[in-house]
Amino acid sequence: MALLFSAAAGHADEPIRIASKNSNESYLLSEIAAQLLESKGFAVERRFGLGGTLIAFDALVAGEIDLYMEYTGTLSQAILKLGHDATREAMNQRLKGDGLRLLRPFGFNNTYAIAVRQEQAQALGLARIGDLAGHPALKLVFSHEFLEREDGWPGLKQTYGLPFNATGIEHALAYQAIAEGALDVTDAYSTDGELLRYDLVLLEDDRRFFPRYLAAPMVRVDVGAEVIEALETLGGTLDDAAAQALNATVVVDGASFADVAADFLAERGVASETGGDDLWRSLAANTAQHLKLTLTALAAAVVAGLSLSLLVFRWAVAARSAVYLCGLLQTVPSIALLALMIPLFGIGATPAVVALFLYSLLPVVRNTVTALTTIDPTLLRVADAMGLSRREQIRHVYLPLSMPSVLAGIRTAAVINIGTATLAAFIGAGGLGDPIVTGLALNDVSLILQGAVPAAMLAIATELAFEGVERVVVPGHLRAK
């Protein structure tokens, strides 16, 4: 089916914001849509690798993105709660109130499935999901999202009466783990390229528990008729075998998402210039964004943390309360804190900076309060005897004497920020987390290292930089030897 388009004129300057979830197929389909729209003359902003269904859907409802690829089964069951057999018309009727629409599906059914190793299936006689019940010693490990969804493990366990407890794992890591024998059974998507790469077999869903999961663009209606018209032409262009072959080209052959998407569109008469990804340009852009996130959050935390500490350190109850509150914020898992920011600030850099700011407060406040409250009382009595005012004491006694500890807290906060900021990619904030998230989706160690190594180098550079700052602002006799 040829996709032939005429050049569009008069497009708005505002880019079309296309997101994806953190799975390789979602990346690929979103890249296809992005290149298709670019071939029509639209500017496109890619926000790939969002950390889950609800993050992507909430971002779409909030207007933080304009479209992403969703699956009919996920939309009907996990989001809209319409049940197993909901039609696209019924789903669109419910989506209408949020200004959303699910467009024509690509045509393939990437249903949830249960995967085992080929040799294990043959040895244990596993052909259907129900056969698992006879082997209670098997180790079941599923993706975190699958563990929680009603169309996932809870419903599957009840439908088949499976006598197992299951644990969670990042979906992209499960394939290598099952291939290496670290687990026996996991969830899969039926068109994943990893099924071919690791020689896995899918067990028959003989009780038809899983609904159909037809991939389709889900868009905001206000994105414009021309955009919707272009995306609708993708409907019916892929069957199950073709989708799995495209995924395998990325996962098994190592081709880039951009190149596979360009080839797919070229076969259908759509010219697309990918230009390829320049490693150094990409590294520079990701590093610059990473520094922007961390430095902004750190600067805010230093100002707020020092101000709070100087305000409360004289009163023991207030000082302890401030430290406990900052410690409580630190106990919230980082990805959960990032997700909690979305309803307030949407996706992108702002919620990431706010989350990093909150994580930075504890080391700054705790070190500063501890330093200010443990200064030798004799020195304070001398300051009183000299007639120094409270402000003069803070400037000439408290701050100079506490500076080594204060700098240590800021230093710790900076290093924490650099590491935690890699998770900001899950909410579309960019930075060095982008190649890490993509590498996890593809199980590609080289991509992961493209983010992890620069982040480690930034941490080392930060340590060295603070050593230089300490030499400048801390008197020699107060420096750590």
C-alpha positions, 0 to 999 in steps of 0.5 A, a space after each residue: 500500500 503506497 503512501 503518497 503525499 503532496 507537500 503541505 504548506 502553511 504548517 505552524 511553527 510549533 513542533 509536533 511533540 511525539 513521545 514513545 514508551 520505553 520499549 523498542 517497538 514503541 521507539 520504532 513506531 514513533 520514529 516512523 510517525 516522526 519521519 512521516 510527518 517530517 516528510 510532510 513538512 512538519 517540525 517534530 520534537 521527539 520525547 522518546 522513552 517515557 517510563 510507562 503507560 500512565 506517564 505517556 497517557 497523562 502527558 497526552 491528556 495534559 497537553 505535554 505531548 501531541 501523540 504516542 503509540 498505544 495498544 488497543 488492549 492496553 487502552 481498553 483494559 488498563 486505562 479506560 477500564 472498558 473490558 476485554 472486547 471494547 471496540 475502537 469506536 467505544 474507546 474513542 467515545 470515552 476519549 472524546 472528553 479529553 480531546 483525544 483520538 485513537 487512529 487506525 491501527 497499523 494492522 498487527 496484533 502485538 499481544 501479551 504472551 508468556 515466553 519460555 526457552 525452546 529447550 525448556 518447553 520441549 523438556 517439560 512439555 510446555 505448549 499452553 499457558 495452562 501447562 505451567 500449573 503442573 510445574 510449580 518449581 518454575 521461576 516466574 519473573 514479569 515486567 513491573 507493569 505486567 505484574 500490576 495490570 488486570 490484563 497482566 499477572 493478577 488476571 492471568 493467575 486467576 484465569 489459569 489457576 497458577 500456583 506461583 508467586 512472581 517477582 518483577 524485572 525491567 522488561 528489556 532485561 528479562 529476555 537476556 535473563 531468561 536466555 541465561 537461565 536466571 528465570 524460567 517464565 516471563 511476559 513478552 510481546 508477540 512481535 518482539 524481535 528478541 523472541 527470534 534473538 533468544 530462541 524463545 517460544 510463546 505458550 498458547 493462550 488456550 483460554 483466550 485471556 489476553 485481548 487484541 493489542 493493535 498498535 495505533 497512534 493516539 493523538 490530541 484532536 487539536 494537533 490538526 487535521 493534516 497531521 491526523 490525515 497523514 498518520 491515518 495512512 499508516 493504518 493497515 501497513 504492517 502485519 504480525 510477521 512484518 512488525 516482528 521483522 522490523 523489530 528484529 532488524 533493530 534488536 538482532 541486526 543492530 540497525 538504528 530506529 531511524 534507519 529502519 523507519 526510513 527504509 520502511 517509509 521508503 518502501 512505501 514511497 515516502 522520502 525521509 532524510 534521517 541524516 544518521 546520529 552523530 555520536 559526538 554531537 549527540 553526546 555533547 547535546 545530552 551532556 549539556 542538557 544533563 548539566 543544565 538539569 543538575 546545575 539548576 537543581 543544585 543551585 536552587 538547593 544550595 540557596 534554599 538549603 543554606 537559607 533554611 539552615 541559617 534560619 532554624 539552626 538556633 532552635 533544636 526542634 526546628 532544626 531537627 524537623 527540617 532535617 527529618 523533612 528533607 530525609 523523608 523526601 529522600 526516602 521516596 524512590 526517584 522514579 516515583 518522585 519523578 512520576 509524582 511531579 507530572 500532574 503538577 508540572 507535566 513532563 520534561 525539564 521542569 519536573 526533573 529539576 524540581 525532583 532533583 532539587 528535593 533530593 539535593 536538600 538533605 545533604 545540604 541541610 543536614 551538613 549545614 545544620 550539623 556544622 552550625 550547631 557543633 561550633 566550639 562554644 568557647 569561640 562563640 563566647 569570645 565572639 560575644 565578648 568582642 561585641 559582635 552582632 548576630 549577623 557579624 557572628 554568622 559572617 565571621 564565625 559560623 560560616 567560616 568554621 562550618 564551610 568545610 562541612 557545608 561544601 561537603 554537603 553540596 558536593 554530595 548533593 552534586 554527585 547524587 544529582 548527576 546520577 539521579 538525573 539519568 532517570 529524568 529521561 523517563 519523563 522526557 527531560 533528556 540528558 545522559 539518561 536518553 542513551 541509557 533508556 534506549 540501551 535498556 530497551 534494546 539490551 544494547 550495552 554500548 548505548 548504555 555506556 554512552 550515557 553511563 560513562 559520561 555521567 561517571 566522568 561528570 561525577 569525577 570532574 565534580 569531585 575535582 572541581 569541589 577540591 579546587 573550590 575548597 582550596 579557595 574558600 576554606 582556610 588551610 588549617 580547616 581543610 581535611 588532611 
